[in-house]
Amino acid sequence: MANPNESGRGEHEWPDPAASKAENPVIDAFRRWGCLEASLDPLGLALPRPHPELPTEGEAAARARGWYCGPIGVEFMHIPDPARRRWVQERMERAIPPIDAPAVLERLVRADLFEEVLHGRYPGSKRFSLEGVTGLIPLLDEVLETAAAHGLEETLIGMSHRGRLNVMVQIVGRSAVDVYAGFEDPDPKSVLGGGDVKYHMGATGTYRTKDGRTLRVKLVSNPSHLEAVGPVALGRTRARQIREGEGARGRIMPIVLHGDAAFAGQGITAEALNLAELPGYSVGGTIHVVVNNQLGFTTPDREEHSSAFSTDVAHRLPIPIFHVNGEDLPALAHVARLAAEFRYAFDSDVVVDLIGYRRHGHSEVDDPTITQPRMYKAIAGHPQLWKVFAARAGLDAGDLPARIRAEYGHAQEDAKRLGARVALAQLSDYWSGYTGGCHNASYELDTGVPLEDLRATAEGLTRWPADFSIHPKVAKLLEQRAEMAAGSRRLDYGMAEALAFGSLLRQGIPIRLSGQDSERGTFNQRHAVLIDAETERKYMPLAEVGAGLARCEIYNSPLSEAAVLAFEYGFSRDYPEALVLWEAQFGDFANSAQVIIDQFLSAGEDKWSLLSGLVLLLPHGYEGQGPEHSSARVERFMQLAGEDNLQICQPSTAAQYFHLLRRQALRRWRKPLVVFTPKSMLRHAGSSSAVEELTAGRFQTARLDDEALPDARRIVIGTGKIVNELRAERKKRGDTRTAILGLEQLYPFPLTPLTAAIKAYAGARELVWVQEEPKNMGAHFYVMPRLRTIFGSGVTSVKRRASASPATGSGKAHQMEQQALLALAFASWAGGEPTV
Ligand SMILES: Cc1ncc(C[n+]2csc(CCOP(=O)(O)OP(=O)(O)O)c2C)c(N)n1
């Protein structure tokens, strides 16, 4: 069931205070600063940074230097919990264990030669080679082996371009033939205008541990926008863990790989790290690996971050950060083991900074000697990692390289003959009942709920436990909600939403909603989670609306948009049966998550054939609250609309909102739904509904006029709040010649019902589109040609004049504009296009 009481930050036990007492100050200094003098750069170009507090003389210093300034540098003294610090310390202050050198050598040969064969066979192709950091493969091997020993059964990997193809083969378990086939680019006609480049595609497969266990591996589809995929992987993991139930955090673990420049530079990294310990988002710890080649395209790391390491952003968490020389294989394996052990010991994130170099240019078509001549001179004389390792370990690779080179060579020839694209990712079974593609009328269904069920739901929604001290204002609100269900008061949006959620939970459909202040609701409208007035204990009425309910999770999110929306998108990807919603505080703030909207929600199906039924609740409407609290940027969503990729709706009544939410959950068509939600209209009489409107019917994509106006000469069409304002204005004017229609679904455009609604007014000579937004915003550009198709030349529009900013900052100016807008909407004029 919902878990508002789940423990979060600040609940750690610190069992042994004695462990934090001051020890030998010399050793302590190395624990704190030793990483700065560690020997981390395989090229030997990045000099250690001598620290004044690190003594150079003495037995204790020599011992501590051996532990903390060798091939591993660790940052852990910022962790407040002495038990965690001691855990790291104990494992650092001993010798690095030996490794199975022949086995590691084979893995390195495979990783290096996979790239070498690609380089030879597809010269000039971009592949974002792993060479220089091929130690990543044995590192991941060790993480997976260690985690498997702790019960891991599945991992979800989020990563960008660097080494992705190599990881697909060595870790995800896809065949080299499948991956090389991407370079052949066969059957281009099948992906005209769609698909994605090969180093962004997702993949699923199986990893085999040395003792014969198999792990499911899911490599998450990734857009070019660096770091965006990390929180998507976390949301997917959380969904998979919930599906699996008890103990699943041990069985399913995410691994997120980062580039050094991107980890330091992208804001979403900080947002995503911040999710680690929050009850609504935690996944029992993520293994982060920074695949650090000391460069970001042409830019050296000293120009990428102000801090000594690219990983400093991770200091925000009480977790260890291990830096390791990427060519020291025993050290690398040790760090990988420690990372996985730490995750399992403390349910915690952990960061490994794997430091290597980049053998070629950023992509293989780029010449790096132009910008890093010194570094690339060193790289030119630096052998591949497998050769370095074989020499150091005193191993003779024998015919292994020749065999593996031949193996990959044959794979490439097979790929050439294949002549077809290979689907590297398979959807999980739970997607089998759902469909994407273009809309089909057969997907539609009635979404009403019998009155008895609504009343039973409402009963659960409006009571609270005997020992719960309810805030008097909330008690009053719940009383009013009870009246709404009883039929003695009209329903508002808050109750319509609660009844939609409650009725779905009773039907076995899980709900997950997160957003800033979403438990109470920014506009004091939701009250999905009640707070005890004495103890601040949380109580969620939705969890009490019946027996055997589906799971309900409603969370206040942290004050982030990009990572939280990415997380919820990820969650929706692995929970198609659930209604998953993300709410922006005000619609404008969704801007901060635009990458996720563009790259995943809008384009995910086109690029990767992946569906999502995520709902975005975006408060929208012009109410004199200023430029950043007015517009959810309708225009941006309209511009993204194509191939029925999204649903974009603005329900203007409580009942419409109820049916829209239920439609989203009950249909088998899974498409993201963008809902422009009201603010002042939340409790407005004009948008209220009778409870009976919830008992039958479905969401109306075009809202008809409540008044019969058979002689209407004009039709005014709008969407959202303005429709209610137009109706009030019509009443004030005693106008009987103007019919008012609401466009409740902007996309997919409801051509058939809207045409029927318009054609019903046979005497209408004018059709006027009215919007609150300026001419260059809102749905104007999108709607006008469509209305002309239906109505012909008599279509005009009323809107604010084109503007650089969405709205005025003055409440009074807003009122003047709004009055002018309504006046123009009712002024009969022909041809011109007045603006306010
Ligand atoms: C948000 C974003 N900005 C810019 C780019 C263009 N870009 C692609 S890779 C790259 C360099 C990334 O460096 P790093 O994170 O260190 O990874 P590396 O390629 O070195 O492995 C850049 C700037 C991008 N893909 N995404």
The ligand as a Gaussian input file, in Angstrom:
#p B3LYP/6-31G(d) Opt

LIG

1 1
 C       23.167000      18.181000     -23.063000
 C       24.208000      17.943000     -24.124000
 N       25.048000      18.933000     -24.467000
 C       25.974000      18.736000     -25.429000
 C       26.067000      17.531000     -26.061000
 C       27.098000      17.296000     -27.165000
 N       28.134000      16.349000     -26.679000
 C       28.035000      15.039000     -26.937000
 S       29.252000      14.166000     -26.199000
 C       29.943000      15.549000     -25.551000
 C       31.168000      15.439000     -24.690000
 C       30.845000      14.642000     -23.482000
 O       31.966000      14.500000     -22.672000
 P       31.939000      13.461000     -21.494000
 O       30.693000      13.627000     -20.706000
 O       33.207000      13.581000     -20.746000
 O       31.822000      12.060000     -22.242000
 P       32.837000      11.449000     -23.330000
 O       32.241000      11.672000     -24.677000
 O       34.136000      12.124000     -23.152000
 O       32.890000      10.014000     -22.992000
 C       29.229000      16.661000     -25.909000
 C       29.576000      18.039000     -25.510000
 C       25.133000      16.540000     -25.703000
 N       25.127000      15.357000     -26.302000
 N       24.253000      16.755000     -24.712000

